[in-house]
């Protein structure tokens, strides 16, 4: 009996849309105009299911909550995660998000147990320390690049969540080499010496060596830490098999990648949105100052209960995630011919659930271009808000990401104030 989702090609047609020019497709249009405009104009022209050809691949775009759920949840077994080979090589082929099935489930459980609320609540004092140190480094009277500073902060928190309190030499080596990898990640993939990509590949090899030294030190000292590295090292399946060092290294680098850019981008947008809405900024500050005063004007650390009781700040984070939609879409690849709403998605084609289009659809979020945290006083309709993805490949670290945002915002608005669009300490010294 033939499965209903597997169909001969003559029974369904391809979705409407343009495949663009031979070879390049519509990639040039994607890169030369606002991505929002690129996807929204095509959705208006063709509907919520349309085809295109970008980044060298024929694609089907799905711009509805039902479409995203179809690919990521109810029929996820028909689609596999897919990334460009150059990026897979940079992070490591054994990383969690390149896989599905048993191996993916195993690593995901290890990530989830390492970043569960019960685990990360113990990290609050350490995250606070990282946040305060970052903020103090901004107050020396020099101009800072907000996004770069947020990336440093997010990376430090990522390292903390993976290794706990790591030796400062190891931490510096990880930072230095990860920065080179990050710089080359989106560069043109060529192995010509001196290029950003070639430097990144070399730095990635050094990261493996550094991680091997960290693992060796842990084993020699007999440390049984319950952080992510400890969970990876202590894992043993029913056959007594353990993870290889390459598998451990790839998943550590994968978690660092997932931990850094998205969180840093959202924090950067939050600062912009607060700057643009002084009334909202004052309301957030009032909420945080009440906690600050309750803690003896910052003498006592934040508690887990306090981070769970920041309703306005939390709604600002959710609305910033919706507005910015840092993850505009995700890539999947059809592993068989699939029919969706009468259209054929051919085997091997890429499928892109368009999160940004859904988050900015006025049917689900009225006046979607206006920042309005109050819209999250009521839970959004199912599958209309997916800042961390959906299904088995949804971000396993979303709780620690939101926690570090709350902690940083708390210390930012209680220790600094805005002046002419610039945060500066409660004294008189401005960033310059």
KAKA-V297766 format. One record per backbone hydrogen bond with DSSP energy under -0.5 kcal/mol. NH is the residue of the N-H (numbers start at 1). CO is the residue of the C=O. Records with the same first field share a line. If there is no record, write none. Layout:
BEGIN
NH->CO, CO
END
This chain:
BEGIN
6->3
7->5
11->8
12->9
13->342
15->344
18->51
21->25
24->22
25->21
26->53
27->24
30->26
31->27
32->28
33->29
38->34
39->35
40->36
41->37
42->38
43->39
44->40
45->41
46->42
47->43
50->61
51->16
52->59
54->57
57->54
59->52
60->350
61->50
62->352
63->48, 61
68->64
69->65
70->66
71->67
72->68
73->69
74->69
75->69, 70
76->73
78->75
79->76
80->333
82->331
87->84
88->84
89->85
90->86
91->87
92->88
95->92
98->95
99->96
105->101
106->102
107->103
108->104
109->105
110->106
111->107
112->108
113->109
114->110
115->111
119->116
120->116
121->117
122->119
123->120
124->121
127->123
128->124
129->125
130->126
131->127
132->128
133->129
134->130
135->131
136->132
137->133
138->134, 135
139->135, 136
143->432
146->144
149->145
150->146
151->147
152->148
153->149
154->150
155->151
156->152
157->153
158->154
159->155
160->156
161->157
162->158
163->159
164->160
166->164
171->167
172->168
173->169
174->170
175->171
176->172
177->173
178->174
179->175
180->176
181->177
182->178
183->179
184->180
185->181
186->182
187->184
190->188
195->192
199->195
200->196
201->197
202->198
203->199
204->200
205->201
206->202
207->203
208->204
209->205
210->206
211->207
212->208
213->209
214->210
215->211
216->212
217->213
218->214
219->215
220->216
221->217
222->218
223->218
228->161
229->162
231->227
232->228
233->229
234->230
235->231, 232
237->241
240->237
248->244
249->245
250->246
251->247
252->248
253->249
254->250
255->251
256->252
257->253
258->254
259->255
260->256
261->257
264->260
265->261
266->262
267->263
268->264
269->265
270->266
271->267
272->268
273->269
274->270
275->271
276->272
277->273
281->277
282->278
283->279
284->280
285->281
286->282
287->283
288->284
289->285
290->286
291->287
292->288
293->289
294->290
295->291
296->293
297->292
298->292
299->295, 296
300->295
307->303
308->304
309->306
314->310
315->311
316->312
317->313
318->314
319->315
320->316
321->317
322->318
323->319
324->320
325->321
328->326
330->353
332->351
333->80
334->349
335->78
336->78
338->345
339->5
340->343
343->340
344->13
345->338
346->344
348->334
349->346
350->58
351->332
352->60
353->330, 351
354->62
355->328, 353
356->328
358->354
359->355
360->356
361->358
362->360
364->361
365->361
370->367
372->370
375->372
376->373
377->374
378->375
384->381
389->386
392->72
393->390
394->391
395->388
398->395
401->397
402->398
403->399
404->400
405->401
406->402
407->403
408->404
409->405
410->406
411->407
412->408
413->409
414->410
415->411
416->412
417->424
419->422
422->419
424->417
425->429
426->415
END
